[in-house]
Amino acid sequence: MAKEAGAHRTVLLLCGDYMEDYEVMVPFQALQAFGISVHAVCPGKKAGNVCPTAIQYGCGHQTYSEFRGHNFTLNATFDEIEFSEYDGVVIAGGRSGEYLATNASVVELVKKLHVSGKLIAAICHGQLILAAADIIKSRKCTAYYTLGPVLISAGASWVEPNGLVGTVVDGNIITGVTYRGHPEYIAQLLKALGGKISGADKRILFLCGDYMEDYEVTVPFQSLQALGCHVDAVCPKKKAGDLCPTAVHDFDGDQTYSEKPGHTFTLTADFDCLDATSYDALVIPGGRSPEYLATNKDVIAIVKEFMESRKPVASICHGQQILAAAGVLEGRKCTAYPAVKLNVVLAGATWREPSPITRCFTDGNLVTGAAWPGHPEFISQLMALLGIQVSFS
C-alpha cells in the first residue's frame, strides 16, 4: 500500500483478534489526530474486516479479568503491505500477541522494519512478537510483568515495570507496560516519528459520570495527556481516585447500538473542590451518563461558565444532552449522535448531519461530534481551538 499523499508520517498498526481494546484504539485515533496516517492490518483479513477486542483490567484477583470489547474495523489489507512505505510499526497488546508471534509473515515483516532502522513499538503482550522476531537481544525492554521470563530468555535487558505504567526507549525500539501508561508511550512514539508539539501548556477538564462511553472518555483523555496537557476528570459526588464504570457502545447491525461493560475509569480531581476557572477547555464524553448529568444543577453551571467565557467546549455523542439542558445551543451549529437530534433542535441549534458518522463540526468555541469513530477529527478540532500544533521535522 502506498503512502497517502500529503501524510507527514505513515505507520502500521499490527492487529489481531482479542487484542486489548484500549491498546489498539487509543494509539490508532491519537496518532491520526496528530496528523499521522495509520494503517491497521491483521493477517488473513482485509480492509473493512473486523477484529473483536478484549477489555482487560484487574478485579482484585491474581491476574486480570477479560471481557468482550468493541469491534475494531481494519482500514488496510495485510497482504498488500509494502514495508518500505512505512515509518514504523505499532503492535497492540492483549491476547493477539500470543498467536501473531507464531505467524511467519508477521515475524518477517517486523524483522524487515527493524533492519531498516524504523520505529518498532509494542505494548503489554505485543513484545512476544519482538521476541519471536529475535530483535531484542541486549536491548532494554519492558512489558506486562508476566512476560519477563520469556523476554529474558530472548536475550532482552529486562526492565522491571513499576506497576502498570512505564515506557522504555532503546534506539528504534519502544516498549510499554499497559494502556495505563499510554500518555508517555504515545508521546515517545510521536517523538520517534519526528513530531514536535507546541502550545500544549493547557489545562483541560473532563466532565464524567457512571456509564459514559468507554472510548469517548479515555481516547481524548490520554491523547491530550500525550501532548503534554494537564487533564483532569471529575464526577458529581465523587473524588480523585474514585472510579466510574464505563459502557462499550458498538454497532452490531441492530436498530441501535449494543452495550457491554467497559473498563473502569479513575477520576483525577474532586468535584466539590473544583475551580472551573482554572481550566482552558471542557470535554464532555458521551454514553449514558449525560442523560442524568443533564439534571445536575452543578454540572449545568459548569457548562454555562465555560460557554459564557468563550473557552473551548468539546462534546461528543450524547454529551450534547447536557449542552441542550444548559440552554447554550441557541443559534449554534451542532451535531450529535442521531438519536440526540431532538434534544439539539429543541434547544434552538441548527442541526448538522453527521454524514459520515466520523464528521465533527466547530462553531466558534464549540466542537461537537457524533460518536467515537470521529475521535481523530474531534480531537484535532479541539487542538486547533486550543492552539496546540504537531509539526514534523
C-alpha positions as CSV (number, residue, x, y, z in Angstrom):
1,M,0.0,0.0,0.0
2,A,1.4,3.4,-1.0
3,K,1.9,6.2,1.5
4,E,-1.0,8.6,1.4
5,A,-0.4,11.9,-0.4
6,G,0.4,14.7,2.0
7,A,0.8,12.5,5.0
8,H,3.5,13.6,7.4
9,R,4.2,10.1,8.6
10,T,2.7,6.7,7.9
11,V,2.7,3.8,10.4
12,L,1.4,0.3,10.5
13,L,-0.8,-0.8,13.4
14,L,-0.5,-4.6,13.8
15,C,-3.8,-6.1,15.0
16,G,-5.3,-9.4,15.8
17,D,-8.4,-10.9,17.3
18,Y,-8.7,-10.2,21.1
19,M,-6.0,-7.5,21.2
20,E,-6.6,-5.2,24.2
21,D,-9.4,-2.7,23.4
22,Y,-7.6,0.5,24.5
23,E,-4.2,-0.7,23.3
24,V,-5.4,-0.6,19.7
25,M,-7.9,2.2,19.6
26,V,-6.1,4.9,21.7
27,P,-2.8,4.9,19.6
28,F,-4.9,4.4,16.4
29,Q,-7.0,7.5,16.9
30,A,-4.5,9.6,18.8
31,L,-1.8,9.3,16.1
32,Q,-4.4,10.2,13.4
33,A,-5.5,13.3,15.4
34,F,-1.8,14.3,15.5
35,G,-1.6,14.2,11.7
36,I,-0.1,10.7,11.2
37,S,-1.6,8.2,8.8
38,V,-2.2,4.9,10.4
39,H,-2.9,1.6,8.5
40,A,-4.4,-1.1,10.7
41,V,-3.8,-4.6,9.4
42,C,-4.3,-8.2,10.5
43,P,-3.0,-11.4,8.9
44,G,-5.7,-13.2,6.9
45,K,-8.0,-10.1,6.9
46,K,-8.7,-7.3,4.6
47,A,-9.7,-3.6,4.9
48,G,-13.2,-3.4,6.2
49,N,-12.9,-6.6,8.2
50,V,-13.4,-6.6,11.9
51,C,-11.2,-7.8,14.8
52,P,-13.0,-8.3,18.2
53,T,-11.2,-6.8,21.1
54,A,-10.8,-7.7,24.7
55,I,-11.2,-5.5,27.8
56,Q,-8.5,-6.4,30.3
57,Y,-8.2,-5.0,33.8
58,G,-7.7,-6.0,37.4
59,C,-10.6,-7.0,39.6
60,G,-8.5,-7.9,42.7
61,H,-7.7,-11.4,41.6
62,Q,-4.3,-12.9,40.9
63,T,-4.5,-11.9,37.3
64,Y,-6.5,-9.5,35.2
65,S,-10.1,-10.3,34.0
66,E,-11.2,-10.2,30.4
67,F,-14.5,-9.1,28.8
68,R,-15.5,-8.6,25.2
69,G,-14.8,-5.1,23.9
70,H,-15.6,-3.1,20.8
71,N,-15.3,-4.3,17.3
72,F,-12.3,-2.8,15.6
73,T,-12.5,-2.2,11.9
74,L,-9.3,-2.6,9.8
75,N,-8.6,0.1,7.2
76,A,-5.9,-1.7,5.2
77,T,-5.1,-5.2,3.9
78,F,-2.2,-7.2,5.3
79,D,-1.3,-9.0,2.1
80,E,-0.9,-5.6,0.3
81,I,1.7,-4.2,2.7
82,E,4.9,-2.8,1.2
83,F,7.1,-2.4,4.3
84,S,9.3,0.3,2.7
85,E,6.4,2.7,2.6
86,Y,6.1,2.9,6.3
87,D,7.9,4.8,9.0
88,G,7.4,2.1,11.6
89,V,5.0,-0.4,13.2
90,V,2.9,-0.2,16.4
91,I,1.9,-3.5,17.9
92,A,-1.2,-3.7,20.1
93,G,-1.2,-5.8,23.3
94,G,-3.7,-8.3,24.5
95,R,-4.0,-12.0,23.7
96,S,-3.4,-11.4,19.9
97,G,0.3,-11.2,20.6
98,E,0.4,-14.9,21.6
99,Y,-0.7,-16.2,18.2
100,L,0.7,-13.4,16.0
101,A,4.1,-14.3,17.3
102,T,3.7,-17.7,15.6
103,N,2.8,-16.2,12.2
104,A,5.8,-16.2,9.9
105,S,4.6,-13.3,7.8
106,V,4.2,-11.1,10.9
107,V,7.7,-12.0,12.2
108,E,9.3,-11.4,8.8
109,L,7.6,-8.0,8.5
110,V,8.8,-6.9,11.9
111,K,12.3,-8.1,11.1
112,K,12.4,-6.1,7.9
113,L,11.2,-2.9,9.5
114,H,13.8,-3.4,12.3
115,V,16.7,-4.0,9.9
116,S,15.7,-0.8,8.1
117,G,16.0,1.1,11.4
118,K,12.4,2.1,11.5
119,L,10.3,2.5,14.6
120,I,9.2,-0.7,16.4
121,A,6.7,-0.1,19.2
122,A,4.9,-2.7,21.3
123,I,2.9,-2.7,24.5
124,C,1.9,-5.2,27.1
125,H,1.9,-8.7,25.4
126,G,2.9,-7.3,21.9
127,Q,6.5,-7.8,22.9
128,L,6.1,-11.5,22.3
129,I,6.3,-10.6,18.6
130,L,9.6,-8.8,19.2
131,A,11.0,-11.9,20.9
132,A,9.8,-14.1,18.0
133,A,11.5,-11.8,15.5
134,D,14.8,-12.1,17.5
135,I,15.3,-8.3,17.6
136,I,15.6,-7.6,21.3
137,K,18.9,-9.3,22.2
138,S,20.8,-6.9,24.6
139,R,18.1,-4.3,24.1
140,K,16.3,-2.6,27.0
141,C,12.7,-3.8,27.1
142,T,9.7,-3.7,29.4
143,A,6.2,-5.3,29.1
144,Y,3.5,-6.6,31.3
145,Y,5.3,-8.2,34.2
146,T,4.4,-11.8,33.3
147,L,6.4,-11.5,30.1
148,G,9.7,-11.0,32.0
149,P,10.8,-14.7,31.8
150,V,10.2,-15.1,28.0
151,L,11.8,-11.7,27.2
152,I,14.9,-12.5,29.3
153,S,15.1,-15.9,27.5
154,A,15.0,-13.9,24.2
155,G,18.1,-12.0,25.4
156,A,16.5,-8.7,26.3
157,S,17.9,-6.4,29.0
158,W,14.7,-6.7,31.1
159,V,13.4,-3.5,32.7
160,E,11.0,-4.5,35.6
161,P,7.8,-2.5,35.3
162,N,6.8,-0.2,38.1
163,G,3.2,-1.1,38.4
164,L,1.1,-0.9,35.2
165,V,2.8,2.1,33.7
166,G,6.2,2.8,32.2
167,T,7.8,3.1,28.8
168,V,11.3,2.2,27.7
169,V,13.1,3.5,24.7
170,D,16.2,1.8,23.3
171,G,17.2,3.1,19.9
172,N,14.3,2.4,17.4
173,I,12.5,0.1,19.9
174,I,9.8,1.5,22.2
175,T,8.1,-0.8,24.7
176,G,5.3,-0.1,27.1
177,V,3.8,-1.9,30.1
178,T,0.0,-1.5,29.7
179,Y,-2.6,1.0,28.4
180,R,-2.4,2.9,31.8
181,G,1.0,4.2,30.5
182,H,-0.4,5.3,27.1
183,P,0.4,9.1,27.6
184,E,4.1,8.5,27.9
185,Y,4.1,5.7,25.4
186,I,2.3,7.7,22.7
187,A,4.4,10.8,23.4
188,Q,7.5,8.7,22.7
189,L,6.0,7.3,19.5
190,L,5.4,10.9,18.4
191,K,8.9,12.0,19.3
192,A,10.4,9.0,17.4
193,L,8.5,9.9,14.3
194,G,9.9,13.4,14.4
195,G,6.9,15.1,15.9
196,K,7.3,18.4,17.7
197,I,4.5,19.7,20.0
198,S,3.8,23.4,20.6
199,G,1.1,25.2,22.6
200,A,0.3,22.2,24.9
201,D,0.6,24.1,28.2
202,K,-3.2,23.8,28.6
203,R,-5.4,22.6,31.5
204,I,-8.4,20.6,30.3
205,L,-11.4,19.4,32.3
206,F,-13.4,16.2,31.6
207,L,-17.0,16.1,32.9
208,C,-17.6,12.4,33.7
209,G,-20.3,10.1,35.0
210,D,-21.1,6.4,35.5
211,Y,-21.5,4.6,32.2
212,M,-20.0,7.2,30.0
213,E,-18.8,5.6,26.8
214,D,-15.5,3.8,27.3
215,Y,-13.7,5.2,24.3
216,E,-15.3,8.6,24.5
217,V,-13.6,9.4,27.8
218,T,-10.2,7.5,27.5
219,V,-9.2,8.2,23.9
220,P,-9.3,12.0,24.1
221,F,-8.2,12.0,27.8
222,Q,-5.0,10.0,27.1
223,S,-4.4,11.8,23.7
224,L,-4.4,15.2,25.3
225,Q,-2.1,13.9,28.1
226,A,0.3,12.5,25.4
227,L,0.6,16.0,24.0
228,G,1.6,17.3,27.5
229,C,-1.6,18.9,28.6
230,H,-2.7,18.8,32.2
231,V,-6.0,16.8,32.1
232,D,-8.4,16.3,35.0
233,A,-11.6,14.2,35.2
234,V,-14.3,14.9,37.7
235,C,-17.7,13.4,38.5
236,P,-20.5,14.7,40.8
237,K,-20.5,13.2,44.3
238,K,-17.0,11.6,43.6
239,K,-13.4,12.5,44.5
240,A,-10.0,12.0,43.0
241,G,-9.1,8.3,42.9
242,D,-12.8,7.2,42.8
243,L,-13.9,5.0,39.9
244,C,-16.5,5.4,37.2
245,P,-17.7,2.3,35.3
246,T,-17.9,2.8,31.6
247,A,-20.0,1.3,28.8
248,V,-19.0,-0.1,25.4
249,H,-21.4,1.1,22.8
250,D,-20.9,-0.5,19.4
251,F,-22.7,-1.0,16.2
252,D,-23.6,-4.7,15.7
253,G,-26.3,-4.4,13.0
254,D,-29.3,-3.9,15.3
255,Q,-31.6,-0.9,15.2
256,T,-29.5,0.8,17.9
257,Y,-26.1,0.3,19.4
258,S,-25.4,-2.6,21.8
259,E,-24.0,-2.0,25.3
260,K,-21.3,-4.1,27.1
261,P,-19.4,-3.3,30.3
262,G,-16.2,-1.3,29.7
263,H,-13.0,-0.5,31.7
264,T,-13.3,1.3,35.0
265,F,-12.1,4.9,34.7
266,T,-10.2,6.6,37.6
267,L,-11.1,10.2,38.4
268,T,-8.2,12.7,39.0
269,A,-9.8,15.5,40.9
270,D,-12.6,16.3,43.4
271,F,-15.8,17.6,42.0
272,D,-16.8,19.5,45.2
273,C,-13.5,21.4,45.3
274,L,-13.5,22.2,41.6
275,D,-12.3,25.6,40.4
276,A,-13.6,25.6,36.8
277,T,-11.9,29.0,36.1
278,S,-8.5,27.3,36.3
279,Y,-9.1,25.3,33.1
280,D,-8.7,26.3,29.5
281,A,-11.3,23.9,28.0
282,L,-14.1,21.5,28.8
283,V,-14.7,18.0,27.3
284,I,-18.0,16.1,27.7
285,P,-17.9,12.4,26.8
286,G,-21.0,10.6,25.6
287,G,-22.6,7.4,26.7
288,R,-25.4,7.1,29.1
289,S,-24.0,9.4,31.7
290,P,-25.1,12.7,30.0
291,E,-28.8,11.7,30.4
292,Y,-28.6,12.1,34.2
293,L,-25.8,14.6,34.4
294,A,-28.1,16.9,32.5
295,T,-30.3,17.1,35.5
296,N,-27.5,18.1,37.9
297,K,-27.5,21.9,38.6
298,D,-23.8,22.0,39.4
299,V,-22.9,20.3,36.1
300,I,-25.2,22.8,34.2
301,A,-23.5,25.7,36.0
302,I,-20.0,24.5,34.9
303,V,-21.1,24.2,31.3
304,K,-22.6,27.6,31.3
305,E,-19.5,29.1,32.8
306,F,-17.3,27.7,30.0
307,M,-19.7,28.7,27.3
308,E,-20.2,32.2,28.6
309,S,-16.4,32.7,28.9
310,R,-16.0,31.5,25.3
311,K,-13.5,28.9,26.4
312,P,-13.3,25.8,24.1
313,V,-16.0,23.2,24.8
314,A,-15.9,19.8,23.0
315,S,-18.9,17.4,23.4
316,I,-19.5,14.1,21.6
317,C,-22.3,11.7,21.0
318,H,-24.9,12.0,23.9
319,G,-22.9,14.7,25.6
320,Q,-25.0,17.3,23.7
321,Q,-27.9,16.4,26.0
322,I,-26.0,18.4,28.7
323,L,-25.5,21.3,26.3
324,A,-29.2,21.3,25.5
325,A,-30.2,21.2,29.1
326,A,-27.8,24.1,29.9
327,G,-29.5,26.3,27.3
328,V,-26.3,27.1,25.5
329,L,-27.1,25.8,22.0
330,E,-29.5,28.6,20.9
331,G,-28.3,29.8,17.4
332,R,-25.3,27.4,17.4
333,K,-24.4,24.8,14.7
334,C,-24.2,21.4,16.3
335,T,-24.1,17.7,15.6
336,A,-24.5,14.7,17.9
337,Y,-25.4,11.1,17.8
338,P,-28.5,11.0,15.5
339,A,-30.8,9.9,18.3
340,V,-29.9,13.1,20.2
341,K,-31.1,15.3,17.3
342,L,-34.4,16.1,19.0
343,N,-32.6,17.5,22.1
344,V,-30.3,19.6,19.9
345,V,-33.1,21.0,17.7
346,L,-35.5,21.7,20.6
347,A,-32.6,23.6,22.3
348,G,-32.5,26.0,19.3
349,A,-29.4,24.8,17.5
350,T,-29.0,24.4,13.7
351,W,-28.6,20.7,13.2
352,R,-25.6,19.4,11.3
353,E,-26.0,16.0,9.8
354,P,-23.1,13.6,10.9
355,S,-22.6,12.1,7.5
356,P,-20.3,10.1,7.7
357,I,-20.5,9.3,11.4
358,T,-16.9,10.5,11.7
359,R,-17.9,14.1,10.9
360,C,-17.3,16.8,13.5
361,F,-18.1,20.5,13.5
362,T,-16.6,23.6,15.0
363,D,-18.8,26.6,15.6
364,G,-17.0,29.4,17.5
365,N,-15.7,27.9,20.7
366,L,-17.8,24.7,20.4
367,V,-16.7,21.4,18.9
368,T,-19.3,18.7,18.5
369,G,-19.0,15.1,17.2
370,A,-21.5,12.2,16.6
371,A,-19.7,9.2,18.0
372,W,-16.3,7.7,18.9
373,P,-15.3,6.8,15.3
374,G,-14.9,10.5,14.8
375,H,-12.3,11.0,17.5
376,P,-9.4,11.9,15.2
377,E,-11.3,14.9,13.8
378,F,-12.9,15.7,17.2
379,I,-9.5,15.8,19.0
380,S,-7.8,17.7,16.1
381,Q,-10.5,20.4,16.1
382,L,-10.2,20.9,19.8
383,M,-6.4,21.1,19.4
384,A,-7.0,23.9,16.8
385,L,-9.1,25.9,19.2
386,L,-6.5,25.5,22.0
387,G,-3.6,26.5,19.7
388,I,-1.9,23.1,20.0
389,Q,0.1,22.1,17.0
390,V,2.1,19.0,16.0
391,S,4.8,19.5,13.3
392,F,7.2,17.1,11.8
393,S,10.9,17.6,11.1
